[in-house]
Amino acid sequence: SKPGPLWLSAVSQYKVRDTFCSYGVMELCTKGLGSSVNQLKSRGVNLSCVRTCVVVAEERPRMNLTTSFSKLFSALGLSPRAVSTSFGCRVNVTICLQGASSPEPSTVYVDLRALRNDRVSLVERGSPHSLCVMESGKLLPGVKVIIANPETKGQCGDSHLGEIWVQSGHSASGYFTIYGDENEYGDHFTARLVTGNTGEVYARTGYLGFLRRTELTERNCVVEETILNRESDNESVGSSHHLVPSDSPELHDAVFVVGALDEA
């Protein structure tokens, strides 16, 4: 009847290396078990076996919650590096993933006032009207993402907030319906840009976000991430094909989810 303790106990008992959860379960564990960690420890609950604990979500990463969860259950052996984020939705359940072997996810601060006008303006940490947004993860192999204007269906530049469109072999092809209204939702799965490469088909996620090209460099065993400014403001395309050999600085397009389109 209590999913939080049952989940943690099962993970410990069966020495699960890779597990998934929702923010709801994470919240239940953090709020409901805050005073019970010592009791769980005395019962032999040990989470040091966990290599990856992926939060499956249709929203932007809840940084405060994941940090609280990691700190609380570090007493049971949970590695903070094990907890990671992902993003998926109805049209594509797994678009990007932040695995345990991945570098630390990049974090940017954006101007809320600009965001309300569908503009992405990066600001310094602590700036007035700033919102901290963490990337949801790396695009899975074979997944391509573009940012499009949901109304005009034109491709957005890097400084514009737009709808996340995804193209991959594991995108859904339609909704199951018994009402005969398939045509109403057809555009969700067969969306095309009105300019540029109009021949490619995408699935519309219904979520607003933006892409940022990141460069990862190792210095003194600390991974630092810097946002690279593109010379052109005409392109916002993310693809797993941007990955380069591991002996070079790793470049990837970070997906930043801001919120649902119907909440905008």
C-alpha positions as CSV (number, residue, x, y, z in Angstrom):
1,S,0.0,0.0,0.0
2,K,3.1,2.3,0.4
3,P,4.9,2.3,-3.0
4,G,7.9,4.2,-1.7
5,P,9.2,1.8,1.0
6,L,8.2,-1.2,-1.0
7,W,10.2,0.0,-4.0
8,L,13.3,0.8,-2.0
9,S,13.0,-2.5,-0.1
10,A,12.7,-4.5,-3.4
11,V,15.6,-2.7,-5.0
12,S,17.7,-3.5,-1.9
13,Q,16.5,-7.1,-1.6
14,Y,17.1,-8.0,-5.2
15,K,20.2,-5.9,-5.5
16,V,18.8,-4.0,-8.5
17,R,21.4,-2.1,-10.5
18,D,19.1,-0.2,-12.8
19,T,15.7,1.1,-11.7
20,F,13.1,3.7,-12.8
21,C,10.7,5.9,-10.9
22,S,8.5,8.9,-11.2
23,Y,8.7,12.2,-9.5
24,G,5.5,11.2,-7.6
25,V,7.3,8.2,-6.1
26,M,10.4,10.2,-5.4
27,E,8.3,12.8,-3.6
28,L,6.5,10.1,-1.5
29,C,9.9,8.7,-0.5
30,T,11.4,12.1,0.4
31,K,8.4,13.4,2.3
32,G,7.2,10.2,3.8
33,L,10.5,8.5,4.8
34,G,12.5,11.5,5.9
35,S,12.4,10.4,9.5
36,S,12.6,6.7,8.8
37,V,16.0,6.4,7.1
38,N,17.6,5.0,10.3
39,Q,14.8,2.5,10.6
40,L,15.2,1.4,7.0
41,K,19.0,1.1,7.6
42,S,18.4,-1.1,10.7
43,R,16.2,-3.4,8.6
44,G,19.1,-3.9,6.2
45,V,17.9,-1.7,3.3
46,N,21.0,-0.9,1.2
47,L,21.0,1.1,-2.0
48,S,24.7,0.9,-2.9
49,C,23.8,-1.7,-5.6
50,V,22.0,1.0,-7.6
51,R,24.0,2.1,-10.7
52,T,21.2,4.1,-12.3
53,C,17.9,5.4,-10.9
54,V,16.2,7.2,-13.8
55,V,13.3,9.5,-13.2
56,V,10.8,9.0,-16.1
57,A,9.1,12.4,-16.6
58,E,7.0,14.5,-19.0
59,E,8.3,17.7,-17.5
60,R,11.5,19.6,-16.9
61,P,13.8,18.1,-14.3
62,R,12.8,18.9,-10.7
63,M,16.3,19.7,-9.4
64,N,15.4,20.4,-5.8
65,L,13.5,17.2,-5.4
66,T,16.2,15.0,-7.0
67,T,18.8,16.7,-4.9
68,S,16.8,16.1,-1.7
69,F,16.2,12.5,-2.6
70,S,19.8,11.9,-3.3
71,K,21.0,13.5,-0.1
72,L,18.4,11.7,2.1
73,F,19.1,8.2,0.8
74,S,22.8,8.6,0.6
75,A,22.6,7.4,4.2
76,L,21.5,4.0,2.7
77,G,24.4,3.9,0.2
78,L,22.7,5.6,-2.8
79,S,25.3,7.3,-5.0
80,P,24.3,10.8,-6.0
81,R,25.7,10.0,-9.5
82,A,23.1,7.2,-9.8
83,V,20.1,9.5,-9.9
84,S,19.4,10.9,-13.3
85,T,16.7,12.4,-15.5
86,S,14.9,11.6,-18.7
87,F,12.3,13.1,-20.9
88,G,9.5,11.4,-22.9
89,C,5.9,11.8,-23.7
90,R,3.0,10.1,-25.4
91,V,4.3,10.4,-28.9
92,N,7.8,9.1,-27.9
93,V,8.3,7.6,-24.5
94,T,12.1,8.1,-24.4
95,I,13.6,11.0,-26.2
96,C,16.6,11.7,-24.1
97,L,18.3,10.1,-21.1
98,Q,20.9,11.1,-18.6
99,G,22.8,7.9,-17.7
100,A,25.1,7.3,-14.8
101,S,28.1,7.2,-17.1
102,S,27.2,10.6,-18.7
103,P,28.9,13.8,-17.5
104,E,27.0,16.1,-15.2
105,P,24.0,17.6,-16.9
106,S,24.4,21.2,-18.0
107,T,22.4,23.9,-16.3
108,V,21.5,27.3,-17.7
109,Y,19.7,30.3,-16.3
110,V,17.2,32.0,-18.6
111,D,15.3,35.3,-18.3
112,L,11.7,34.6,-17.3
113,R,10.4,37.8,-18.9
114,A,12.0,36.9,-22.3
115,L,10.7,33.3,-21.9
116,R,7.1,34.7,-21.6
117,N,7.7,36.3,-25.0
118,D,9.0,33.0,-26.5
119,R,12.6,34.1,-26.4
120,V,15.5,32.3,-24.8
121,S,17.9,34.8,-23.2
122,L,20.7,33.3,-21.1
123,V,21.6,35.2,-17.9
124,E,24.0,34.9,-15.0
125,R,23.2,32.9,-12.0
126,G,21.4,35.0,-9.4
127,S,20.1,37.5,-12.0
128,P,16.7,39.1,-11.3
129,H,13.8,37.2,-13.0
130,S,16.0,34.2,-13.8
131,L,14.9,30.6,-14.0
132,C,17.3,27.7,-13.6
133,V,16.7,25.0,-16.2
134,M,18.6,21.7,-16.3
135,E,19.0,19.6,-19.4
136,S,16.8,16.5,-19.5
137,G,19.6,14.3,-21.0
138,K,21.3,13.1,-24.1
139,L,19.3,12.2,-27.2
140,L,19.1,8.5,-27.7
141,P,20.8,7.0,-30.7
142,G,18.8,7.6,-33.9
143,V,16.7,10.3,-32.3
144,K,16.6,13.8,-33.9
145,V,15.0,16.8,-32.3
146,I,14.1,20.2,-33.8
147,I,12.4,23.2,-32.2
148,A,9.4,24.5,-34.2
149,N,6.9,27.3,-33.8
150,P,3.7,25.4,-32.9
151,E,1.5,27.9,-34.8
152,T,3.4,28.6,-38.0
153,K,5.3,25.3,-38.1
154,G,8.5,27.2,-39.0
155,Q,11.8,26.1,-37.5
156,C,12.9,28.2,-34.6
157,G,16.3,29.8,-34.2
158,D,18.5,29.2,-31.1
159,S,17.2,32.2,-29.3
160,H,13.5,31.2,-29.6
161,L,11.4,29.0,-27.4
162,G,9.3,26.5,-29.4
163,E,7.7,23.1,-29.5
164,I,9.9,20.1,-29.3
165,W,9.4,17.9,-32.4
166,V,11.0,14.5,-32.5
167,Q,11.9,12.0,-35.3
168,S,13.0,8.5,-34.4
169,G,12.2,4.8,-35.2
170,H,10.5,4.4,-31.8
171,S,8.0,7.3,-32.1
172,A,4.4,6.3,-31.9
173,S,2.3,6.2,-35.1
174,G,-1.1,7.2,-33.6
175,Y,-3.5,7.0,-30.7
176,F,-5.8,4.1,-30.1
177,T,-9.3,5.4,-30.6
178,I,-12.8,3.9,-31.0
179,Y,-14.4,7.2,-31.9
180,G,-13.2,7.5,-35.5
181,D,-11.4,10.8,-34.8
182,E,-8.0,9.7,-35.9
183,N,-7.7,12.6,-38.4
184,E,-8.0,15.1,-35.6
185,Y,-4.7,13.9,-34.1
186,G,-2.9,12.9,-37.3
187,D,-0.8,16.1,-37.1
188,H,0.7,14.9,-33.8
189,F,2.6,12.2,-35.6
190,T,3.1,13.4,-39.1
191,A,4.1,17.1,-38.7
192,R,6.2,18.8,-41.3
193,L,8.0,22.1,-41.4
194,V,6.6,24.7,-43.8
195,T,10.1,25.9,-44.8
196,G,13.5,24.3,-45.1
197,N,13.5,20.5,-45.1
198,T,9.8,20.0,-45.6
199,G,10.1,16.3,-46.6
200,E,11.0,15.1,-43.1
201,V,8.2,13.9,-40.8
202,Y,8.2,14.6,-37.0
203,A,6.0,13.8,-34.0
204,R,4.9,16.8,-32.0
205,T,5.5,16.4,-28.3
206,G,3.3,19.2,-27.0
207,Y,6.1,20.5,-24.9
208,L,8.0,23.7,-25.2
209,G,11.8,23.8,-24.9
210,F,15.0,24.7,-26.6
211,L,18.3,23.2,-27.6
212,R,21.8,24.3,-26.6
213,R,25.1,22.9,-28.0
214,T,27.4,21.9,-25.1
215,E,31.1,21.1,-25.0
216,L,32.5,18.9,-22.3
217,T,36.1,19.2,-21.2
218,E,37.9,17.4,-18.5
219,R,40.1,19.5,-16.2
220,N,41.5,18.0,-13.0
221,C,38.9,15.2,-13.2
222,V,36.1,17.8,-13.0
223,V,33.8,17.9,-16.0
224,E,32.9,21.4,-16.9
225,E,30.2,22.3,-19.4
226,T,30.1,25.4,-21.4
227,I,27.4,26.7,-23.7
228,L,28.8,27.3,-27.2
229,N,27.2,30.1,-29.1
230,R,26.4,29.1,-32.7
231,E,27.4,31.5,-35.5
232,S,24.0,31.1,-37.0
233,D,20.6,31.7,-35.4
234,N,18.9,29.8,-38.2
235,E,19.3,26.3,-37.0
236,S,18.2,24.4,-33.9
237,V,18.6,20.8,-34.6
238,G,19.6,18.1,-32.2
239,S,20.7,14.6,-33.2
240,S,22.7,11.8,-31.5
241,H,24.8,11.8,-34.7
242,H,26.5,15.0,-33.3
243,L,28.5,12.8,-30.9
244,V,32.2,12.6,-31.5
245,P,34.9,10.0,-30.5
246,S,35.5,9.8,-26.8
247,D,39.1,10.9,-27.0
248,S,37.9,14.3,-28.1
249,P,35.8,16.8,-26.2
250,E,32.3,15.5,-26.4
251,L,29.8,17.7,-28.2
252,H,26.0,17.1,-27.9
253,D,22.8,19.1,-28.2
254,A,21.3,19.4,-24.8
255,V,17.5,19.3,-24.6
256,F,15.9,21.7,-22.2
257,V,12.3,21.3,-21.4
258,V,10.4,24.3,-20.2
259,G,6.8,23.2,-19.9
260,A,3.7,21.9,-21.6
261,L,2.4,23.8,-24.6
262,D,-1.2,23.8,-23.2
263,E,0.1,25.5,-20.0
264,A,1.8,28.3,-21.9
